[in-house]
Amino acid sequence: MIDISKENGSYLSGILMLGLLLSSLMVNVYASNNSNASLQTHAVVAGTWQPGNKAFAQIKANSSIQLQLSFAIQIKQTFAQKGDKVKQGQALLAVHADVILHDLERYQIARKKQLKLKEQLFYLNKNIKNKLEPHLDIFPVETANIQVEKEKADAWLVLAVHLNELGQSPQQLIIEKQLDKDKIVDLAIQLSQLYAPFSGRLMTRLPIPGYRYEAGESIVELENNEQVYIAVYIAPEKLSLWSNGETYLLKNSKKIPLKLIREPAIIDPATGLSMLFFSADNPDNRLQDGEWLGVTHLQQARQVLWVPKSAVVSRDGQSWCLLKQNNGDIKAVPVRVGQEQNDQIPVLKGLQKDQQVVTQGAYELLYHDLKSLIHFVD
């Protein structure tokens, strides 16, 4: 007969209890695996996502702009009076501007030089093809042509900038056709007119003929009644998210696009927030001076994976998805996600296309998985 001591009896009792516990856990695991077969899942789908940022903005309506030029002009004729409403592109003044004539002459000189060099290149290439000229003879002409091409491009840029200041949008081909047809002096006279850059109302009297304005001097004040300015207040740490995307506001379910007009941002001393300034068309006066509205900025679209909102669970400050394996097992994986859109969540990291994520009971499974219930104590 074997004598079992009290101490040995306790040891055997412990073994029996551990066996019962393991049997119970095996039953739970078996039942869990069986129940996995009926879990609802959804395939991970590839797509694009535009992260969005929101802020509050104040409308600044009825703004006015002082029209001025970077070059001197002399008034020849006026086409409007103080208080008149003018349309964008309407002529306000005919002027005499030496700089326009000078720009045209510079451009025409470079253009003629380029035409001659292109003619030389044509005949040289033809003779080289017919073996009448050595190939080395073409290199000096090609080098000269590259230099003249740059001179012509620089001359056009200066002319275009000055015409833009006059409220014009010059087309290079059209200007060249006019240079071929008209004298440079006559073309300079045609182009030397100041146009309204936007629709509005003249707030000051236009100068009388013969009056001369120096570079940078204010010529006339034009009130903008078809456009408003919007000051958007943004937390400084979020400022970098407001570039390279689409900015708009909604009013009465109507989307109004905004255009950035001033960079960099300035700090509002009253709030400490960064301020970006935008403009928006306001032809029907739906945006009122001083009103506050929400503004949305959508960043550039990026490639992401989409899952239903119910597939993402948070635990200990980490987002998780539960993957259903081919063998029916459930595996919890950490994921990095973006902002929800239409009950779908963009996943930036952690999943692959076509994987199956659990969409029903994911919260309960994550918080009651087997690993969270077992604690080993030494």
Contacts in CASP RR format, 6 or more apart in sequence:
PFRMAT RR
TARGET T0000
AUTHOR 0000-0000-0000
METHOD contacts of the structure
MODEL  1
MIDISKENGSYLSGILMLGLLLSSLMVNVYASNNSNASLQTHAVVAGTWQ
PGNKAFAQIKANSSIQLQLSFAIQIKQTFAQKGDKVKQGQALLAVHADVI
LHDLERYQIARKKQLKLKEQLFYLNKNIKNKLEPHLDIFPVETANIQVEK
EKADAWLVLAVHLNELGQSPQQLIIEKQLDKDKIVDLAIQLSQLYAPFSG
RLMTRLPIPGYRYEAGESIVELENNEQVYIAVYIAPEKLSLWSNGETYLL
KNSKKIPLKLIREPAIIDPATGLSMLFFSADNPDNRLQDGEWLGVTHLQQ
ARQVLWVPKSAVVSRDGQSWCLLKQNNGDIKAVPVRVGQEQNDQIPVLKG
LQKDQQVVTQGAYELLYHDLKSLIHFVD
4 12 0 8 1.000
25 370 0 8 1.000
28 370 0 8 1.000
29 370 0 8 1.000
32 370 0 8 1.000
33 328 0 8 1.000
33 329 0 8 1.000
36 324 0 8 1.000
36 328 0 8 1.000
36 329 0 8 1.000
36 330 0 8 1.000
37 328 0 8 1.000
39 324 0 8 1.000
39 330 0 8 1.000
39 358 0 8 1.000
39 360 0 8 1.000
39 361 0 8 1.000
40 358 0 8 1.000
40 359 0 8 1.000
40 360 0 8 1.000
41 324 0 8 1.000
41 356 0 8 1.000
41 357 0 8 1.000
41 358 0 8 1.000
41 359 0 8 1.000
42 307 0 8 1.000
42 308 0 8 1.000
42 311 0 8 1.000
42 356 0 8 1.000
42 357 0 8 1.000
42 359 0 8 1.000
43 354 0 8 1.000
43 355 0 8 1.000
43 356 0 8 1.000
44 305 0 8 1.000
44 306 0 8 1.000
44 307 0 8 1.000
44 347 0 8 1.000
44 351 0 8 1.000
44 352 0 8 1.000
44 353 0 8 1.000
44 354 0 8 1.000
44 355 0 8 1.000
44 356 0 8 1.000
44 357 0 8 1.000
45 305 0 8 1.000
45 306 0 8 1.000
45 307 0 8 1.000
45 353 0 8 1.000
46 303 0 8 1.000
46 304 0 8 1.000
46 305 0 8 1.000
46 306 0 8 1.000
46 353 0 8 1.000
47 303 0 8 1.000
47 304 0 8 1.000
47 305 0 8 1.000
47 306 0 8 1.000
48 301 0 8 1.000
48 302 0 8 1.000
48 303 0 8 1.000
48 304 0 8 1.000
49 301 0 8 1.000
49 302 0 8 1.000
49 304 0 8 1.000
49 306 0 8 1.000
49 338 0 8 1.000
49 341 0 8 1.000
49 346 0 8 1.000
50 246 0 8 1.000
50 298 0 8 1.000
50 299 0 8 1.000
50 300 0 8 1.000
50 301 0 8 1.000
50 302 0 8 1.000
51 241 0 8 1.000
51 298 0 8 1.000
51 299 0 8 1.000
51 302 0 8 1.000
51 338 0 8 1.000
51 339 0 8 1.000
52 241 0 8 1.000
52 296 0 8 1.000
52 297 0 8 1.000
52 298 0 8 1.000
52 299 0 8 1.000
52 339 0 8 1.000
53 238 0 8 1.000
53 241 0 8 1.000
53 242 0 8 1.000
53 296 0 8 1.000
53 297 0 8 1.000
53 299 0 8 1.000
54 294 0 8 1.000
54 295 0 8 1.000
54 296 0 8 1.000
54 297 0 8 1.000
55 232 0 8 1.000
55 233 0 8 1.000
55 234 0 8 1.000
55 238 0 8 1.000
55 242 0 8 1.000
55 294 0 8 1.000
55 295 0 8 1.000
55 297 0 8 1.000
56 232 0 8 1.000
56 233 0 8 1.000
56 292 0 8 1.000
56 293 0 8 1.000
56 294 0 8 1.000
56 295 0 8 1.000
57 230 0 8 1.000
57 231 0 8 1.000
57 232 0 8 1.000
57 233 0 8 1.000
57 249 0 8 1.000
57 278 0 8 1.000
57 292 0 8 1.000
57 293 0 8 1.000
57 294 0 8 1.000
57 295 0 8 1.000
58 230 0 8 1.000
58 231 0 8 1.000
58 233 0 8 1.000
58 290 0 8 1.000
58 291 0 8 1.000
58 292 0 8 1.000
59 228 0 8 1.000
59 229 0 8 1.000
59 230 0 8 1.000
59 287 0 8 1.000
59 288 0 8 1.000
59 289 0 8 1.000
59 290 0 8 1.000
59 291 0 8 1.000
59 292 0 8 1.000
59 293 0 8 1.000
60 228 0 8 1.000
60 229 0 8 1.000
60 230 0 8 1.000
60 231 0 8 1.000
60 289 0 8 1.000
60 290 0 8 1.000
61 228 0 8 1.000
61 229 0 8 1.000
61 282 0 8 1.000
61 287 0 8 1.000
61 288 0 8 1.000
61 289 0 8 1.000
61 290 0 8 1.000
62 223 0 8 1.000
62 224 0 8 1.000
62 225 0 8 1.000
62 289 0 8 1.000
63 223 0 8 1.000
63 224 0 8 1.000
63 227 0 8 1.000
63 228 0 8 1.000
63 229 0 8 1.000
64 203 0 8 1.000
64 221 0 8 1.000
64 222 0 8 1.000
64 223 0 8 1.000
64 224 0 8 1.000
65 197 0 8 1.000
65 221 0 8 1.000
65 222 0 8 1.000
65 224 0 8 1.000
66 218 0 8 1.000
66 219 0 8 1.000
66 220 0 8 1.000
66 221 0 8 1.000
67 194 0 8 1.000
67 197 0 8 1.000
67 218 0 8 1.000
67 219 0 8 1.000
67 220 0 8 1.000
67 221 0 8 1.000
67 222 0 8 1.000
68 216 0 8 1.000
68 217 0 8 1.000
68 218 0 8 1.000
68 219 0 8 1.000
69 165 0 8 1.000
69 166 0 8 1.000
69 194 0 8 1.000
69 213 0 8 1.000
69 215 0 8 1.000
69 216 0 8 1.000
69 219 0 8 1.000
70 162 0 8 1.000
70 165 0 8 1.000
70 215 0 8 1.000
70 216 0 8 1.000
71 97 0 8 1.000
71 98 0 8 1.000
71 99 0 8 1.000
71 162 0 8 1.000
71 165 0 8 1.000
71 215 0 8 1.000
72 97 0 8 1.000
72 98 0 8 1.000
72 99 0 8 1.000
72 212 0 8 1.000
72 213 0 8 1.000
72 214 0 8 1.000
72 215 0 8 1.000
73 95 0 8 1.000
73 96 0 8 1.000
73 97 0 8 1.000
73 192 0 8 1.000
73 194 0 8 1.000
73 212 0 8 1.000
73 213 0 8 1.000
73 219 0 8 1.000
74 95 0 8 1.000
74 96 0 8 1.000
74 97 0 8 1.000
74 210 0 8 1.000
74 211 0 8 1.000
74 212 0 8 1.000
74 213 0 8 1.000
75 93 0 8 1.000
75 94 0 8 1.000
75 95 0 8 1.000
75 206 0 8 1.000
75 207 0 8 1.000
75 208 0 8 1.000
75 209 0 8 1.000
75 210 0 8 1.000
75 211 0 8 1.000
75 212 0 8 1.000
75 213 0 8 1.000
76 93 0 8 1.000
76 94 0 8 1.000
76 95 0 8 1.000
76 96 0 8 1.000
76 192 0 8 1.000
76 209 0 8 1.000
76 210 0 8 1.000
77 93 0 8 1.000
77 94 0 8 1.000
77 209 0 8 1.000
78 92 0 8 1.000
78 93 0 8 1.000
78 206 0 8 1.000
78 207 0 8 1.000
78 208 0 8 1.000
78 209 0 8 1.000
79 90 0 8 1.000
79 91 0 8 1.000
79 92 0 8 1.000
79 93 0 8 1.000
79 94 0 8 1.000
80 86 0 8 1.000
80 90 0 8 1.000
80 92 0 8 1.000
80 202 0 8 1.000
80 206 0 8 1.000
81 202 0 8 1.000
81 205 0 8 1.000
81 206 0 8 1.000
82 202 0 8 1.000
82 203 0 8 1.000
82 204 0 8 1.000
82 205 0 8 1.000
82 206 0 8 1.000
83 201 0 8 1.000
83 202 0 8 1.000
83 203 0 8 1.000
84 201 0 8 1.000
84 202 0 8 1.000
85 199 0 8 1.000
85 200 0 8 1.000
85 201 0 8 1.000
85 225 0 8 1.000
86 92 0 8 1.000
86 196 0 8 1.000
86 199 0 8 1.000
86 200 0 8 1.000
86 201 0 8 1.000
86 202 0 8 1.000
86 222 0 8 1.000
87 196 0 8 1.000
87 199 0 8 1.000
87 200 0 8 1.000
88 196 0 8 1.000
88 197 0 8 1.000
88 198 0 8 1.000
88 199 0 8 1.000
89 167 0 8 1.000
89 195 0 8 1.000
89 196 0 8 1.000
89 197 0 8 1.000
90 195 0 8 1.000
90 196 0 8 1.000
91 193 0 8 1.000
91 194 0 8 1.000
91 195 0 8 1.000
92 194 0 8 1.000
92 195 0 8 1.000
92 196 0 8 1.000
92 202 0 8 1.000
92 206 0 8 1.000
92 220 0 8 1.000
93 193 0 8 1.000
93 194 0 8 1.000
93 206 0 8 1.000
93 207 0 8 1.000
93 219 0 8 1.000
94 192 0 8 1.000
94 193 0 8 1.000
95 192 0 8 1.000
95 193 0 8 1.000
95 194 0 8 1.000
96 192 0 8 1.000
97 162 0 8 1.000
97 166 0 8 1.000
97 188 0 8 1.000
97 192 0 8 1.000
99 162 0 8 1.000
100 159 0 8 1.000
100 162 0 8 1.000
100 163 0 8 1.000
100 188 0 8 1.000
100 191 0 8 1.000
100 192 0 8 1.000
101 184 0 8 1.000
101 185 0 8 1.000
101 188 0 8 1.000
103 155 0 8 1.000
103 158 0 8 1.000
103 159 0 8 1.000
103 162 0 8 1.000
104 159 0 8 1.000
104 179 0 8 1.000
104 184 0 8 1.000
104 187 0 8 1.000
104 188 0 8 1.000
104 191 0 8 1.000
105 184 0 8 1.000
106 155 0 8 1.000
106 158 0 8 1.000
106 159 0 8 1.000
107 152 0 8 1.000
107 155 0 8 1.000
107 156 0 8 1.000
107 159 0 8 1.000
107 175 0 8 1.000
107 179 0 8 1.000
108 179 0 8 1.000
108 184 0 8 1.000
109 155 0 8 1.000
110 148 0 8 1.000
110 151 0 8 1.000
110 152 0 8 1.000
110 155 0 8 1.000
111 152 0 8 1.000
111 176 0 8 1.000
111 179 0 8 1.000
113 148 0 8 1.000
113 151 0 8 1.000
113 152 0 8 1.000
114 145 0 8 1.000
114 148 0 8 1.000
114 149 0 8 1.000
114 152 0 8 1.000
117 141 0 8 1.000
117 144 0 8 1.000
117 145 0 8 1.000
117 148 0 8 1.000
118 145 0 8 1.000
120 141 0 8 1.000
121 138 0 8 1.000
121 141 0 8 1.000
121 142 0 8 1.000
121 145 0 8 1.000
124 133 0 8 1.000
124 137 0 8 1.000
124 138 0 8 1.000
124 141 0 8 1.000
125 138 0 8 1.000
127 133 0 8 1.000
128 134 0 8 1.000
128 135 0 8 1.000
128 137 0 8 1.000
128 138 0 8 1.000
156 172 0 8 1.000
159 170 0 8 1.000
159 175 0 8 1.000
160 170 0 8 1.000
160 172 0 8 1.000
163 169 0 8 1.000
163 170 0 8 1.000
163 191 0 8 1.000
164 170 0 8 1.000
166 191 0 8 1.000
166 192 0 8 1.000
166 193 0 8 1.000
166 194 0 8 1.000
166 195 0 8 1.000
167 194 0 8 1.000
167 195 0 8 1.000
167 196 0 8 1.000
167 197 0 8 1.000
168 191 0 8 1.000
168 193 0 8 1.000
168 195 0 8 1.000
170 191 0 8 1.000
175 187 0 8 1.000
178 187 0 8 1.000
178 190 0 8 1.000
179 187 0 8 1.000
182 190 0 8 1.000
194 219 0 8 1.000
196 222 0 8 1.000
197 222 0 8 1.000
198 222 0 8 1.000
198 224 0 8 1.000
198 226 0 8 1.000
198 227 0 8 1.000
199 224 0 8 1.000
199 225 0 8 1.000
199 226 0 8 1.000
200 222 0 8 1.000
200 223 0 8 1.000
200 224 0 8 1.000
200 225 0 8 1.000
200 226 0 8 1.000
201 222 0 8 1.000
201 223 0 8 1.000
201 225 0 8 1.000
202 220 0 8 1.000
202 221 0 8 1.000
202 222 0 8 1.000
202 223 0 8 1.000
203 220 0 8 1.000
203 221 0 8 1.000
203 222 0 8 1.000
203 223 0 8 1.000
204 220 0 8 1.000
204 221 0 8 1.000
206 220 0 8 1.000
207 213 0 8 1.000
207 219 0 8 1.000
207 220 0 8 1.000
213 219 0 8 1.000
226 281 0 8 1.000
226 282 0 8 1.000
226 283 0 8 1.000
227 279 0 8 1.000
227 280 0 8 1.000
227 281 0 8 1.000
227 282 0 8 1.000
228 279 0 8 1.000
228 280 0 8 1.000
228 282 0 8 1.000
228 287 0 8 1.000
228 289 0 8 1.000
229 261 0 8 1.000
229 277 0 8 1.000
229 278 0 8 1.000
229 279 0 8 1.000
230 249 0 8 1.000
230 258 0 8 1.000
230 277 0 8 1.000
230 278 0 8 1.000
230 279 0 8 1.000
230 280 0 8 1.000
230 295 0 8 1.000
231 275 0 8 1.000
231 276 0 8 1.000
231 277 0 8 1.000
232 242 0 8 1.000
232 247 0 8 1.000
232 275 0 8 1.000
232 276 0 8 1.000
232 277 0 8 1.000
232 278 0 8 1.000
232 295 0 8 1.000
233 268 0 8 1.000
233 271 0 8 1.000
233 273 0 8 1.000
233 274 0 8 1.000
233 275 0 8 1.000
234 242 0 8 1.000
234 265 0 8 1.000
234 273 0 8 1.000
234 274 0 8 1.000
234 275 0 8 1.000
234 276 0 8 1.000
235 273 0 8 1.000
235 274 0 8 1.000
236 267 0 8 1.000
236 272 0 8 1.000
236 273 0 8 1.000
236 274 0 8 1.000
239 265 0 8 1.000
239 274 0 8 1.000
239 276 0 8 1.000
241 297 0 8 1.000
241 299 0 8 1.000
242 276 0 8 1.000
242 297 0 8 1.000
244 299 0 8 1.000
244 300 0 8 1.000
245 297 0 8 1.000
245 298 0 8 1.000
245 299 0 8 1.000
245 300 0 8 1.000
246 257 0 8 1.000
246 297 0 8 1.000
246 298 0 8 1.000
247 257 0 8 1.000
247 258 0 8 1.000
247 259 0 8 1.000
247 260 0 8 1.000
247 278 0 8 1.000
247 295 0 8 1.000
247 296 0 8 1.000
247 297 0 8 1.000
247 298 0 8 1.000
248 255 0 8 1.000
248 256 0 8 1.000
248 257 0 8 1.000
248 258 0 8 1.000
248 295 0 8 1.000
248 296 0 8 1.000
249 255 0 8 1.000
249 256 0 8 1.000
249 258 0 8 1.000
249 280 0 8 1.000
249 293 0 8 1.000
249 294 0 8 1.000
249 295 0 8 1.000
249 296 0 8 1.000
250 256 0 8 1.000
250 293 0 8 1.000
250 294 0 8 1.000
250 296 0 8 1.000
251 286 0 8 1.000
251 287 0 8 1.000
251 293 0 8 1.000
252 286 0 8 1.000
254 286 0 8 1.000
256 280 0 8 1.000
256 281 0 8 1.000
256 286 0 8 1.000
256 287 0 8 1.000
257 280 0 8 1.000
258 278 0 8 1.000
258 279 0 8 1.000
258 280 0 8 1.000
258 295 0 8 1.000
259 278 0 8 1.000
259 279 0 8 1.000
259 280 0 8 1.000
260 276 0 8 1.000
260 277 0 8 1.000
260 278 0 8 1.000
261 277 0 8 1.000
261 278 0 8 1.000
261 279 0 8 1.000
262 276 0 8 1.000
262 277 0 8 1.000
263 276 0 8 1.000
265 274 0 8 1.000
265 275 0 8 1.000
265 276 0 8 1.000
266 274 0 8 1.000
266 275 0 8 1.000
267 273 0 8 1.000
267 274 0 8 1.000
267 275 0 8 1.000
268 274 0 8 1.000
268 275 0 8 1.000
278 295 0 8 1.000
280 287 0 8 1.000
287 293 0 8 1.000
304 338 0 8 1.000
304 346 0 8 1.000
304 347 0 8 1.000
304 348 0 8 1.000
305 346 0 8 1.000
305 347 0 8 1.000
305 351 0 8 1.000
305 352 0 8 1.000
305 353 0 8 1.000
306 344 0 8 1.000
306 345 0 8 1.000
306 346 0 8 1.000
306 347 0 8 1.000
307 321 0 8 1.000
307 344 0 8 1.000
307 345 0 8 1.000
307 347 0 8 1.000
307 351 0 8 1.000
307 357 0 8 1.000
308 343 0 8 1.000
308 344 0 8 1.000
308 345 0 8 1.000
308 357 0 8 1.000
308 359 0 8 1.000
309 340 0 8 1.000
309 343 0 8 1.000
309 344 0 8 1.000
309 345 0 8 1.000
310 359 0 8 1.000
310 360 0 8 1.000
310 361 0 8 1.000
310 362 0 8 1.000
311 321 0 8 1.000
311 322 0 8 1.000
311 345 0 8 1.000
311 357 0 8 1.000
311 358 0 8 1.000
311 359 0 8 1.000
311 362 0 8 1.000
312 319 0 8 1.000
312 320 0 8 1.000
312 321 0 8 1.000
312 335 0 8 1.000
312 337 0 8 1.000
312 345 0 8 1.000
312 347 0 8 1.000
312 362 0 8 1.000
313 319 0 8 1.000
313 320 0 8 1.000
313 321 0 8 1.000
313 322 0 8 1.000
313 362 0 8 1.000
313 363 0 8 1.000
313 366 0 8 1.000
314 320 0 8 1.000
315 366 0 8 1.000
315 367 0 8 1.000
318 334 0 8 1.000
319 334 0 8 1.000
319 335 0 8 1.000
319 336 0 8 1.000
319 337 0 8 1.000
320 332 0 8 1.000
320 333 0 8 1.000
320 334 0 8 1.000
320 335 0 8 1.000
320 366 0 8 1.000
321 332 0 8 1.000
321 333 0 8 1.000
321 335 0 8 1.000
321 347 0 8 1.000
321 350 0 8 1.000
321 351 0 8 1.000
321 357 0 8 1.000
321 358 0 8 1.000
321 362 0 8 1.000
322 330 0 8 1.000
322 331 0 8 1.000
322 332 0 8 1.000
322 333 0 8 1.000
322 357 0 8 1.000
322 358 0 8 1.000
322 362 0 8 1.000
322 365 0 8 1.000
322 366 0 8 1.000
323 330 0 8 1.000
323 331 0 8 1.000
323 332 0 8 1.000
323 333 0 8 1.000
323 351 0 8 1.000
323 355 0 8 1.000
323 356 0 8 1.000
323 357 0 8 1.000
323 358 0 8 1.000
324 330 0 8 1.000
324 356 0 8 1.000
324 357 0 8 1.000
324 358 0 8 1.000
325 331 0 8 1.000
330 358 0 8 1.000
330 365 0 8 1.000
330 369 0 8 1.000
332 366 0 8 1.000
332 369 0 8 1.000
333 350 0 8 1.000
333 351 0 8 1.000
334 350 0 8 1.000
335 347 0 8 1.000
335 348 0 8 1.000
335 349 0 8 1.000
335 350 0 8 1.000
335 351 0 8 1.000
336 347 0 8 1.000
336 348 0 8 1.000
336 349 0 8 1.000
336 350 0 8 1.000
337 345 0 8 1.000
337 346 0 8 1.000
337 347 0 8 1.000
337 348 0 8 1.000
338 345 0 8 1.000
338 346 0 8 1.000
338 347 0 8 1.000
338 348 0 8 1.000
339 346 0 8 1.000
351 357 0 8 1.000
358 365 0 8 1.000
END
